[in-house]
Amino acid sequence: MRSLLSVPLTKLREFANRWLGSYRVFRYSNNPVYTRLTREGWQFCFMIAFILLGAALRNANLMVILAGSLIGMMWVQWRVCTRTLSTLSVSRRLPRTIQARRAFEIELNLKNPKSWLGAWLVLVQDRLVYAPLQKSIRSASQSIQLLYLSIPPKTVRSQRYQCIAQRRGRYQWLGLELTTRFPLGLMRAFLPQKSSMYLIVQPALGKLSPNWNELFRKRDSGNRQRQVRAMSDEGDFFGLRAYRSGDSKRWIHWRSSARRDELVVKQFQQPENQELVILLDLYEPNVSDENARKEYEVYEDTAVEFVATLVHHITSSNIGSVTVAISDSTPTVASRVSAKSQAYYLQERLATAHGRPVSVLGETLALLEREHRTVDHLLVISTRSMPEHFGDAKKASQATLGTAHAFWRSIRWIDIRASETSRYFTPTP
């Protein structure tokens, strides 16, 4: 008889443990709702205590009943505000591309999965903190608060707000916080939702001057470029595209512009695909002066934005491919970037590029040589002046690569601190 009953009892015990275990997981998986008394709530509690004291001294039953009703109101306040926030969830919707010093829109979706209880007067606070990889850079935060008046059961309410990131780099979300004081305002319930999400803000894109392509012209290719320009002036083109800043006015197709009510330019057939090589050299001088450090940060951001603008213009204009070598704390080479999808990841890498006091120019050139055995023209955009040994290709190669011959035929060094930069690039204010 015991053997026959042992099997059902064992199954019943396993079922009970499994059900209780699943209940514990469901109970503790949700974020707890915390409550705090407001200023009005503390005054309400003082009034309840005063009524109870008077009831004890006067032996008045009506005052005890009054105090009990007030205590019931406090319990209703606690119960309603905690149940209002429980199971609520918030999700963000961000744009794909976010640039520095340019407003972008963030959408917050507040979802109420309850089947019968709605939510009222819910305040959502969102906070974004500048969190670069370098600990020495100061962090600055931005916070926003949005009020949702009513969220019916099984519905989603959305609100949007605009935000501006002043600097490029990595930002971190500190999480969302939901608060409510509904219905009586005697107690404030808040539901924190921690998050470890990061946001990459790409460098701001400036404007290139019409003569920006002089940076990549070779000395011995003037006749060839004049021939291509002559072909373009004769009207040998294969399509039209929207006008961009820096395009020549001679390329404007006036008849099509008048028909479309916007400026369009001729898109010429390129005789061959150009390949441009850019080296971004970020070298931070080891200084303790705060003003000098801030001045370097301005030069560094200008250099990065210059390269980012060149990459954006080259990839969007279909004039060829670009190779960018970044000489910073982690040297990187992005080889033959020609599509916008590839440029997107390169822009994110430029967003987190920061210099350091130790120069890694030689290591970066070695990585670049592995990708390109020979470079016709190397454009260097740097935060410092050109070293003395770079005046001679043989000395430069021996000093940086340890070889007798340089892998570049010609080099153009642009110091971002000099006035030469303004001839080709204007940063976005």
C-alpha positions as CSV (number, residue, x, y, z in Angstrom):
1,M,0.0,0.0,0.0
2,R,2.8,2.4,0.8
3,S,4.5,1.7,-2.5
4,L,1.3,2.5,-4.4
5,L,0.8,5.9,-2.6
6,S,4.5,6.9,-2.7
7,V,4.4,7.5,-6.5
8,P,1.4,10.0,-6.5
9,L,2.7,11.8,-3.5
10,T,6.1,12.2,-5.0
11,K,4.6,13.6,-8.2
12,L,2.4,15.9,-6.2
13,R,5.4,17.2,-4.3
14,E,7.4,17.8,-7.5
15,F,4.5,19.6,-9.1
16,A,4.1,21.8,-6.0
17,N,7.8,22.7,-5.9
18,R,7.8,23.4,-9.6
19,W,4.8,25.7,-9.3
20,L,6.3,27.5,-6.3
21,G,9.6,27.8,-8.1
22,S,8.0,29.4,-11.1
23,Y,6.1,31.8,-8.9
24,R,9.3,32.9,-7.3
25,V,10.9,33.5,-10.6
26,F,8.0,35.5,-11.8
27,R,7.8,37.5,-8.6
28,Y,11.5,38.4,-8.5
29,S,12.0,38.9,-12.2
30,N,10.1,42.2,-12.2
31,N,11.7,45.4,-11.0
32,P,10.6,46.4,-7.5
33,V,8.6,49.6,-7.1
34,Y,9.8,51.9,-4.3
35,T,7.7,54.4,-2.5
36,R,8.4,57.6,-0.6
37,L,6.2,60.0,1.3
38,T,5.8,63.4,-0.2
39,R,5.6,66.6,1.8
40,E,1.9,66.4,1.8
41,G,2.1,62.8,2.9
42,W,4.2,63.7,5.9
43,Q,1.7,66.4,6.8
44,F,-1.1,63.8,6.4
45,C,0.7,61.3,8.7
46,F,1.2,64.1,11.3
47,M,-2.6,64.8,11.2
48,I,-3.3,61.1,11.7
49,A,-1.0,61.0,14.7
50,F,-2.6,64.1,16.2
51,I,-6.1,62.6,15.8
52,L,-5.0,59.3,17.4
53,L,-3.5,61.2,20.3
54,G,-6.7,63.2,20.8
55,A,-8.7,60.0,20.6
56,A,-6.6,58.4,23.3
57,L,-6.8,61.4,25.6
58,R,-10.5,62.0,25.2
59,N,-11.5,58.4,24.7
60,A,-13.5,59.4,21.6
61,N,-14.5,56.5,19.3
62,L,-15.4,58.8,16.5
63,M,-11.9,60.1,16.3
64,V,-10.6,56.6,16.2
65,I,-12.9,55.9,13.2
66,L,-11.7,59.1,11.5
67,A,-8.1,58.1,12.0
68,G,-8.8,54.6,10.6
69,S,-10.4,56.1,7.5
70,L,-7.4,58.3,7.0
71,I,-5.1,55.4,7.4
72,G,-7.2,53.6,4.8
73,M,-6.6,56.5,2.4
74,M,-2.9,56.1,2.8
75,W,-3.2,52.4,2.1
76,V,-5.2,53.1,-1.0
77,Q,-2.6,55.6,-2.1
78,W,0.2,53.1,-1.6
79,R,-1.6,50.3,-3.4
80,V,-2.7,52.3,-6.4
81,C,0.6,54.0,-7.1
82,T,2.6,50.8,-6.8
83,R,0.2,48.8,-8.9
84,T,0.2,51.6,-11.5
85,L,3.9,51.3,-12.1
86,S,4.2,47.6,-11.9
87,T,4.8,45.8,-15.2
88,L,5.2,49.1,-17.1
89,S,8.0,49.0,-19.6
90,V,9.7,51.7,-21.7
91,S,11.6,51.3,-24.9
92,R,13.7,53.8,-26.9
93,R,13.8,54.4,-30.6
94,L,16.9,56.1,-31.9
95,P,17.9,57.3,-35.4
96,R,20.5,55.3,-37.1
97,T,23.0,58.2,-37.6
98,I,23.6,60.7,-34.8
99,Q,26.1,63.6,-35.4
100,A,27.6,66.0,-32.9
101,R,26.1,69.5,-32.6
102,R,23.1,68.4,-34.5
103,A,19.7,67.9,-33.0
104,F,18.3,64.3,-33.2
105,E,15.0,62.9,-32.0
106,I,14.4,60.2,-29.5
107,E,11.1,58.4,-29.1
108,L,10.0,56.8,-25.8
109,N,7.3,54.2,-26.0
110,L,5.5,53.4,-22.7
111,K,3.7,50.1,-22.7
112,N,1.0,49.1,-20.2
113,P,0.4,45.3,-20.5
114,K,-2.2,45.1,-17.8
115,S,-5.6,43.8,-18.8
116,W,-7.8,46.0,-16.6
117,L,-5.8,48.7,-14.7
118,G,-4.7,51.8,-16.5
119,A,-1.8,54.2,-15.6
120,W,-2.2,57.9,-15.0
121,L,0.2,60.8,-14.5
122,V,3.4,58.8,-15.1
123,L,6.5,60.9,-15.3
124,V,9.4,59.3,-17.3
125,Q,12.9,60.6,-16.7
126,D,15.7,59.8,-19.1
127,R,19.4,60.6,-18.6
128,L,22.4,60.5,-21.0
129,V,26.0,60.8,-19.8
130,Y,29.1,61.5,-21.9
131,A,31.3,58.4,-21.0
132,P,34.4,58.3,-23.2
133,L,37.0,55.5,-22.9
134,Q,39.6,58.0,-21.5
135,K,38.9,58.6,-17.8
136,S,40.7,62.0,-17.9
137,I,38.0,63.6,-19.9
138,R,35.2,65.2,-17.9
139,S,31.7,63.8,-18.2
140,A,28.6,65.9,-18.7
141,S,25.0,64.6,-18.5
142,Q,21.7,65.6,-20.0
143,S,18.3,64.7,-18.5
144,I,14.8,65.0,-19.8
145,Q,11.4,64.4,-18.2
146,L,8.2,63.4,-20.1
147,L,4.7,63.3,-18.6
148,Y,2.2,60.7,-19.8
149,L,-1.3,61.7,-18.7
150,S,-3.0,58.4,-19.4
151,I,-2.0,54.9,-20.5
152,P,-5.0,52.6,-20.9
153,P,-4.7,48.9,-20.5
154,K,-3.0,46.9,-23.2
155,T,-1.9,50.1,-25.1
156,V,1.3,51.9,-25.9
157,R,1.8,55.7,-25.7
158,S,4.7,57.4,-27.4
159,Q,6.4,60.8,-26.9
160,R,9.4,62.3,-28.6
161,Y,12.0,64.8,-27.6
162,Q,15.0,66.3,-29.2
163,C,18.6,66.1,-27.9
164,I,21.9,67.6,-28.9
165,A,25.3,66.0,-28.2
166,Q,27.9,68.7,-28.2
167,R,30.8,66.3,-28.6
168,R,31.5,63.2,-30.6
169,G,32.3,60.0,-28.8
170,R,30.6,57.4,-26.6
171,Y,27.6,58.2,-24.5
172,Q,25.9,56.0,-21.9
173,W,22.3,55.7,-20.9
174,L,21.9,55.7,-17.1
175,G,18.5,54.1,-17.3
176,L,14.9,55.3,-17.1
177,E,13.0,56.1,-14.0
178,L,9.2,56.0,-13.9
179,T,7.4,58.0,-11.1
180,T,3.8,58.8,-10.2
181,R,1.9,60.4,-7.4
182,F,-1.5,59.3,-8.5
183,P,-4.2,59.5,-7.1
184,L,-3.9,61.7,-4.0
185,G,-0.3,62.9,-4.1
186,L,0.5,61.7,-0.6
187,M,3.1,59.2,-1.8
188,R,5.5,59.0,-4.7
189,A,6.2,55.7,-6.3
190,F,9.2,55.2,-8.6
191,L,10.3,52.3,-10.7
192,P,14.0,52.5,-11.8
193,Q,15.0,50.6,-15.0
194,K,18.8,50.3,-15.2
195,S,20.4,50.0,-18.5
196,S,24.0,49.6,-19.8
197,M,23.3,50.8,-23.3
198,Y,25.9,52.9,-25.1
199,L,25.4,55.5,-27.8
200,I,28.0,56.5,-30.4
201,V,27.8,60.1,-31.6
202,Q,29.6,60.5,-35.0
203,P,31.7,63.6,-35.7
204,A,30.0,66.7,-37.1
205,L,30.2,67.1,-40.8
206,G,31.6,70.5,-42.0
207,K,31.7,72.1,-45.4
208,L,34.4,71.5,-48.1
209,S,35.5,74.4,-50.3
210,P,35.3,74.0,-54.1
211,N,39.1,73.4,-54.3
212,W,39.2,70.6,-51.8
213,N,40.3,68.1,-54.5
214,E,43.6,69.9,-54.7
215,L,44.6,67.8,-51.7
216,F,44.7,64.6,-53.8
217,R,46.0,66.0,-57.1
218,K,49.4,64.9,-58.4
219,R,51.8,67.2,-59.9
220,D,52.1,65.2,-63.1
221,S,48.4,64.7,-63.7
222,G,47.5,68.2,-64.7
223,N,47.1,67.5,-68.4
224,R,44.9,64.5,-67.7
225,Q,42.6,66.4,-65.4
226,R,42.3,69.1,-67.9
227,Q,41.2,66.5,-70.5
228,V,38.6,65.1,-68.1
229,R,37.4,68.6,-67.4
230,A,37.1,69.3,-71.1
231,M,35.1,66.2,-71.6
232,S,32.8,67.3,-68.8
233,D,32.4,70.7,-70.3
234,E,31.3,69.2,-73.6
235,G,28.3,67.5,-71.8
236,D,29.5,63.9,-71.8
237,F,27.6,62.7,-68.7
238,F,25.5,59.7,-67.9
239,G,23.0,61.0,-65.3
240,L,21.9,63.7,-62.9
241,R,22.1,64.0,-59.1
242,A,21.2,66.6,-56.4
243,Y,23.5,69.6,-56.0
244,R,25.9,69.4,-53.1
245,S,28.1,72.1,-51.5
246,G,31.4,72.2,-53.3
247,D,30.0,71.3,-56.8
248,S,31.0,73.6,-59.6
249,K,28.3,75.9,-61.0
250,R,29.3,74.8,-64.5
251,W,28.0,71.3,-63.8
252,I,24.4,72.5,-63.0
253,H,21.8,71.2,-65.5
254,W,19.6,74.3,-65.6
255,R,16.8,72.8,-67.7
256,S,16.3,69.8,-65.4
257,S,16.7,72.1,-62.3
258,A,13.9,74.3,-63.6
259,R,11.7,71.2,-64.2
260,R,12.3,69.6,-60.8
261,D,12.3,73.0,-58.9
262,E,15.7,72.1,-57.3
263,L,19.3,72.3,-58.4
264,V,20.7,69.2,-60.0
265,V,24.2,68.7,-61.5
266,K,25.6,66.5,-64.2
267,Q,27.1,63.2,-63.0
268,F,30.1,62.5,-65.3
269,Q,31.5,59.1,-66.2
270,Q,34.7,58.6,-64.3
271,P,37.6,57.4,-66.5
272,E,38.9,55.3,-63.6
273,N,38.1,54.7,-60.0
274,Q,40.2,56.9,-57.8
275,E,41.7,55.5,-54.6
276,L,42.6,58.1,-51.9
277,V,44.7,57.4,-48.8
278,I,44.3,59.6,-45.7
279,L,46.3,59.3,-42.5
280,L,44.8,60.9,-39.4
281,D,47.6,61.5,-36.9
282,L,46.4,62.4,-33.4
283,Y,49.2,63.3,-31.0
284,E,48.3,64.8,-27.6
285,P,51.1,66.8,-26.0
286,N,51.8,65.9,-22.4
287,V,50.8,69.2,-20.7
288,S,49.2,69.8,-17.3
289,D,47.7,73.2,-18.2
290,E,43.9,73.0,-18.4
291,N,43.7,75.7,-21.1
292,A,46.3,74.0,-23.3
293,R,44.4,70.7,-23.0
294,K,41.1,72.3,-24.0
295,E,42.8,73.9,-27.0
296,Y,44.2,70.6,-28.1
297,E,40.6,69.0,-27.8
298,V,39.4,71.7,-30.2
299,Y,42.2,70.9,-32.7
300,E,41.6,67.2,-32.3
301,D,37.9,67.5,-33.0
302,T,38.6,69.7,-36.0
303,A,41.0,67.1,-37.5
304,V,38.5,64.3,-37.0
305,E,35.7,66.3,-38.5
306,F,37.8,67.2,-41.5
307,V,38.5,63.5,-42.2
308,A,34.9,62.5,-41.5
309,T,33.7,65.2,-44.0
310,L,36.1,63.9,-46.7
311,V,35.0,60.3,-46.2
312,H,31.3,61.4,-46.4
313,H,31.8,63.4,-49.5
314,I,33.9,60.8,-51.3
315,T,31.5,57.8,-50.5
316,S,28.3,59.8,-51.3
317,S,29.7,61.2,-54.6
318,N,30.8,57.9,-56.0
319,I,34.1,59.3,-57.1
320,G,36.2,56.4,-55.8
321,S,37.3,54.7,-52.6
322,V,39.1,56.0,-49.6
323,T,41.5,54.4,-47.1
324,V,41.8,56.0,-43.7
325,A,44.5,55.1,-41.2
326,I,43.9,56.4,-37.7
327,S,47.0,56.9,-35.5
328,D,45.6,57.1,-31.9
329,S,45.6,54.9,-28.8
330,T,44.5,51.9,-30.9
331,P,45.9,52.3,-34.5
332,T,43.4,51.2,-37.1
333,V,43.2,51.1,-40.9
334,A,39.9,51.1,-42.8
335,S,40.9,50.0,-46.3
336,R,39.1,50.9,-49.6
337,V,35.8,52.3,-48.2
338,S,33.5,53.0,-51.0
339,A,29.9,52.3,-49.8
340,K,27.8,54.2,-47.3
341,S,27.4,51.2,-45.1
342,Q,31.2,50.9,-44.8
343,A,31.5,54.6,-44.2
344,Y,29.0,54.3,-41.3
345,Y,31.3,52.0,-39.3
346,L,34.3,54.2,-40.2
347,Q,32.4,57.3,-38.9
348,E,31.8,55.4,-35.6
349,R,35.5,54.6,-35.3
350,L,36.4,58.2,-35.9
351,A,33.9,59.2,-33.2
352,T,36.0,57.4,-30.6
353,A,39.4,58.4,-31.9
354,H,41.5,60.3,-29.3
355,G,45.2,61.0,-29.2
356,R,47.7,60.2,-26.5
357,P,51.1,61.6,-25.5
358,V,53.0,58.6,-27.0
359,S,53.3,58.7,-30.8
360,V,52.3,55.5,-32.7
361,L,52.8,56.9,-36.2
362,G,55.3,54.3,-37.1
363,E,53.0,51.5,-36.1
364,T,50.1,53.0,-38.0
365,L,52.3,53.4,-41.2
366,A,53.3,49.7,-40.8
367,L,49.6,48.7,-40.8
368,L,49.0,50.9,-43.8
369,E,51.9,49.4,-45.7
370,R,50.4,45.9,-45.2
371,E,47.2,47.0,-46.9
372,H,48.9,49.1,-49.7
373,R,52.3,48.1,-50.9
374,T,52.6,51.4,-52.8
375,V,50.7,54.6,-52.3
376,D,50.9,57.3,-55.0
377,H,49.9,60.2,-52.7
378,L,49.5,60.1,-49.0
379,L,47.5,62.9,-47.3
380,V,48.3,63.3,-43.6
381,I,46.0,65.4,-41.4
382,S,47.7,65.9,-38.0
383,T,47.4,67.9,-34.8
384,R,51.1,68.6,-34.9
385,S,53.7,69.9,-37.4
386,M,55.5,67.6,-39.7
387,P,58.6,66.0,-38.1
388,E,61.9,66.9,-39.5
389,H,62.7,63.4,-40.9
390,F,59.5,63.4,-43.0
391,G,61.0,66.0,-45.3
392,D,63.0,63.2,-46.9
393,A,61.2,59.9,-47.8
394,K,64.3,57.8,-47.1
395,K,64.8,59.3,-43.7
396,A,61.1,59.1,-42.9
397,S,61.0,55.5,-43.8
398,Q,64.1,54.6,-41.8
399,A,62.8,56.5,-38.8
400,T,59.2,55.1,-38.8
401,L,59.3,51.8,-40.6
402,G,63.0,50.8,-40.3
403,T,63.2,50.2,-44.1
404,A,65.3,51.9,-46.7
405,H,62.5,52.9,-49.1
406,A,59.2,54.6,-48.3
407,F,56.0,53.0,-49.7
408,W,54.5,56.4,-50.7
409,R,55.6,58.4,-53.7
410,S,54.4,61.8,-52.5
411,I,53.2,63.1,-49.2
412,R,51.1,66.1,-48.1
413,W,51.2,67.0,-44.5
414,I,48.5,69.4,-43.1
415,D,48.9,70.8,-39.6
416,I,45.4,71.4,-38.3
417,R,46.7,74.3,-36.2
418,A,47.8,76.2,-39.3
419,S,45.7,78.5,-41.4
420,E,46.0,76.2,-44.4
421,T,43.0,74.1,-43.2
422,S,40.6,77.0,-43.8
423,R,41.3,76.8,-47.5
424,Y,39.7,73.4,-47.8
425,F,37.4,72.9,-44.8
426,T,35.0,74.9,-42.6
427,P,33.8,73.2,-39.4
428,T,30.1,73.3,-38.5
429,P,29.5,75.9,-35.7
